[in-house]
Amino acid sequence: MSKNYILEYINKIESGEIITSKKVKQMYAKIKPIVLGEDDTYYYDERKGNRPIQFLETFCKQSKGKWHGKTMELLLFQKAKIQSVFGILHRDTGFRKFKEVFDVRARKNGKTQELAGLGL
């Protein structure tokens, strides 16, 4: 099932349901016109954005802790980030807009597990 997690995340940020940093708000404010199809340089391909999410949630298992052996379940911010990285493409070349991601999260919050799955 295809779903636009970027818009869902943006709407929750704008409504105040999700509280996040100023930088994250600014980044998603720049992404919103692309996702809505209002940008001349980039476009959003939901199918390409959802592919890594489907892979992670279908084939990747938790390796440690109380969730050991259970299938990964990504949170909304993770899904929005993954869709942004893999689904926003240049209109002329088809290359991704984002080639690097700087992910700052506290320890023991699943960074390694998520990135290991994306590396596969």
N, C-alpha and C positions, 0 to 999 in steps of 0.2 A: 504494500500500500504506500503510495507516494504522498508525502506531506511536506509543506513548506515550514520547516522549523525556524528559519531565519525570521520570517514575518511574525510568527507566533512569539518568538523571543523579543523582537522589537516592540510588539504591541504590549507585552507584559512589562517591559522596561518603561515605555511611555506612560502606561497607566499607573505605575508605581508599585505594581504587584511584585516586581523583581527590583531589588536595589543593587546597583552596580556602580563602578567607578566612572568618573567623568570621561576618561579615555575610552572605555568600552562604549559608552553612550555615543561619543563622537565617531568611533569607528563604524558602529551600526547605522548611524545617521548617514554616513557616506555610502554604505552598502544598500540602504533601502531603495534609492532610485534605480539602482541596477536590478534589484530583484523585482521591482514593479515594472521593469521594461522601459524606463524613462531615460536611459543612458545611451549615448550614441557610440561609445567606445566598447563597452562591456555588456554582456548579457548573462542571464542566469539559466543554467540547464539543470532542472530539478532531478532528472534521471541520473546525471553524473554526480550530483551532490549527494544523492541517497545511496549510491552504490557502496561506498565504504561503510556507511552506517548499517546497511543490511548485512554486509560481511561480518562486521564486529558483533552484531546482535544475533547472528545465526551460527557462526562457527567458532567464535572466540569464547573461551571459558575463563573464569576467575581462577587464579593459581594459588592464592593464599587466603588465610583468614576464614571467617565464618561463611563466606560465600564460595569457598573452594569447590570447583567442579561445576558451578552454576554458570549459565550463559550470561554474558555481559549485558547490562542494561544501562545505556547511556542516559545522562540527564539532558534536559533541554539545552543548557548552555553548550554542552559538548556537541550535540547534534547540530546546533546553529553554527558553531565554529567549523565543524567538518563540512557542512554544506557550503559555507562561505569559501573555504579553501578549495574544495574540489569542484564546486558548481559554478563559480563565477569565471567566465571565459572571455577572451578578447574576440570581438566580432570578426576581425580580418584573419587572424592567425589561428584562433582556437586554443591558444595557450592560456593557462591559468593566470589570473591576476595576481594571486598570492603564491609566492614560492617559498616563503619562510614564515614560520609562526613562532612567536615568543610567548610561551605559556608559563605564567607565573601562578603557581598554586602551592599551598602549604604541603608539607610532606604527608605521606599516607593518604593522599586523595586521588589515587588512581592514574597519575600521569604516566607512569611506566607501563602499566597494563594497557592503557589506551594507545600510547605510541608504539608499543610492540605490535599490537593488532593492526595499526595503520601501516607499519613497516612491512607486514605480510602482504 
